């Protein structure tokens, strides 16, 4: 069995890398929470996570901020009452890289901790 996307290493790209095509990222995208994530203009991932209150949304924002800092992969994060929206792409190649999908899968895993009982 293949290693889960969230367990894979975040590998930095080089400026020689090309952004992934839809055919190249399709399998990875299938592993993400389909109720959260979308690929926008084949350029970036955008996802919106729902929460029961502001506190959980804020704590989640902090946790994914810490993840982003640890991996040196920094998404745009928008916090508001009851939801957090994340936009992510690899700036160095101005498009999607495997690391974007690994990070999104890790965010999905963190969000699972906030799911209502």
C-alpha positions in Angstrom: 0.0 0.0 0.0 1.3 3.5 -0.9 2.3 5.9 1.8 -0.5 8.4 2.7 0.0 11.8 1.2 0.1 13.5 4.6 3.0 11.2 5.7 5.1 12.0 2.6 8.1 14.4 2.9 7.7 18.0 1.9 10.5 18.4 -0.7 11.4 21.8 -1.9 11.3 22.5 -5.6 14.0 24.2 -7.7 13.5 27.0 -10.1 14.1 24.3 -12.9 10.8 22.5 -11.8 7.7 23.1 -13.8 4.2 23.4 -12.2 2.3 20.2 -12.1 -0.3 19.5 -14.7 -3.8 18.3 -13.9 -2.7 14.8 -15.0 0.3 14.9 -12.7 -1.6 16.1 -9.6 -4.9 14.2 -10.1 -4.1 11.2 -7.8 -2.8 13.5 -5.0 -5.8 15.7 -5.3 -8.1 12.7 -4.8 -6.5 12.1 -1.4 -7.5 15.6 -0.2 -10.9 16.4 1.5 -13.1 17.0 -1.5 -15.5 19.1 0.7 -12.6 21.5 1.5 -10.2 21.7 -1.5 -10.4 22.9 -5.1 -7.8 23.6 -7.7 -8.3 27.1 -9.0 -7.2 27.9 -12.6 -4.7 25.0 -12.4 -2.6 27.4 -10.4 -3.3 27.1 -6.7 -5.2 25.1 -4.1 -8.0 26.8 -2.2 -9.7 25.3 0.7 -12.2 26.4 3.3 -12.5 24.6 6.6 -15.6 24.9 8.8 -15.6 25.2 12.6 -18.2 25.4 15.3 -16.8 28.7 16.7 -14.1 31.3 16.5 -11.8 29.7 19.1 -11.4 26.4 17.1 -10.9 28.3 13.9 -8.2 30.4 15.6 -6.5 27.4 17.2 -6.5 25.6 13.8 -5.0 28.7 12.2 -2.2 28.6 14.8 -1.5 24.9 14.2 -1.3 25.2 10.4 0.8 28.3 10.8 3.3 26.3 12.9 3.2 23.5 10.3 3.9 26.1 7.5 6.8 27.5 9.4 8.3 24.1 10.1 8.1 23.2 6.5 9.0 26.7 5.2 6.0 26.6 3.0 3.7 29.5 3.7 0.1 29.6 2.5 -2.3 32.6 2.6 -4.6 32.0 5.6 -7.8 33.9 6.1 -9.5 33.5 9.6 -13.0 34.5 10.3 -15.8 33.3 12.6 -16.5 29.6 11.9 -14.1 29.1 9.0 -10.5 29.3 7.8 -9.7 29.6 4.1 -6.3 28.6 2.8 -4.7 29.5 -0.6 -1.6 27.7 -1.5 0.8 27.3 -4.4 4.6 27.2 -4.8 5.7 30.8 -5.5 9.1 29.8 -6.9 7.4 28.1 -9.9 4.2 30.1 -9.8 2.0 27.0 -9.7 1.4 23.7 -8.0 4.1 21.4 -6.7 3.8 18.1 -4.9 4.6 19.9 -1.6 1.3 21.9 -1.9 -0.7 18.7 -1.9 1.3 17.2 1.0 0.7 20.3 3.0 -3.0 20.3 2.2 -3.3 16.6 3.3 -1.5 17.5 6.6 -4.0 20.4 7.1 -6.9 17.9 6.5 -5.4 15.7 9.2 -5.1 18.6 11.7 -8.7 19.6 10.9 -9.9 16.1 11.8 -9.1 16.9 15.4 -11.7 19.7 15.3 -14.5 17.5 13.9 -17.6 17.5 16.2 -18.1 14.3 18.2 
